[in-house]
């Protein structure tokens, strides 16, 4: 059976993606802290290491917010993502 996603929740998707971006930014920030603590930071300041996850999260939120809105505008005119679904047994995870 084919189905189409014709609209997405703009704010909810932006919140979820912001949370994902925050979680994804933490390991990268930790990897960048190691050389900074060893004195090989090459200009990486502690403020930037703190600011990076915040900016990454904020930009993820904003770009997903805009992207979800654009998707809804486009999907209203040409249709949404189309996919096929199947029923699966309850014991199948």
C-alpha positions in Angstrom: 0.0 0.0 0.0 1.4 3.4 -1.0 1.2 6.4 1.3 2.3 10.0 1.1 3.5 12.3 3.8 1.8 15.5 2.9 2.6 17.6 5.9 5.1 17.5 8.8 5.0 19.2 12.1 7.5 22.1 11.7 8.2 22.9 15.3 8.2 19.3 16.6 10.7 18.2 13.8 12.9 21.2 14.6 13.0 20.4 18.3 13.8 16.7 17.6 16.6 17.6 15.2 18.0 20.2 17.6 18.2 17.6 20.3 19.9 15.2 17.8 22.4 17.9 16.8 23.2 18.6 20.4 23.9 14.9 21.2 26.0 14.6 18.0 28.0 17.7 18.8 29.2 16.5 22.2 31.6 13.8 21.0 33.1 16.2 18.5 33.6 18.9 21.1 35.2 16.4 23.5 37.6 15.3 20.7 38.6 19.0 20.2 39.1 19.6 23.9 41.9 17.0 24.1 44.4 18.9 22.0 43.3 22.2 23.6 44.1 20.8 27.0 47.5 19.5 25.8 48.5 23.0 24.7 48.1 22.2 21.0 44.8 23.9 20.6 46.0 26.0 17.6 43.8 28.9 18.7 40.8 26.9 19.9 39.5 28.8 22.9 37.5 27.3 25.7 34.7 29.7 24.9 34.6 28.3 21.4 34.5 24.8 22.7 31.5 25.7 24.8 29.8 27.8 22.1 30.2 25.1 19.4 27.5 22.7 20.7 25.2 25.6 21.3 25.6 27.0 17.8 25.4 23.5 16.2 22.1 22.9 18.1 20.7 26.3 17.2 21.6 26.0 13.6 20.1 22.5 13.5 16.9 23.8 14.9 16.7 26.8 12.5 17.6 24.8 9.3 15.1 22.0 10.2 12.4 24.6 11.0 12.9 26.2 7.5 13.3 22.8 5.8 10.1 21.4 7.3 8.2 24.6 6.3 9.6 24.3 2.7 8.7 20.6 2.6 5.1 21.5 3.5 4.9 24.1 0.8 6.3 21.8 -1.8 4.3 18.8 -0.7 1.1 20.8 -1.0 1.8 21.5 -4.6 3.5 18.3 -5.9 2.7 15.7 -3.3 4.8 14.4 -0.5 7.4 11.6 0.0 5.8 8.4 -1.2 6.6 5.1 0.4 5.2 1.6 0.6 4.2 0.0 3.8 3.6 -3.6 4.9 2.1 -5.1 8.0 4.6 -6.9 10.3 3.9 -9.5 13.0 3.7 -8.1 16.5 6.6 -10.2 17.8 8.8 -8.8 15.1 10.7 -5.7 16.4 
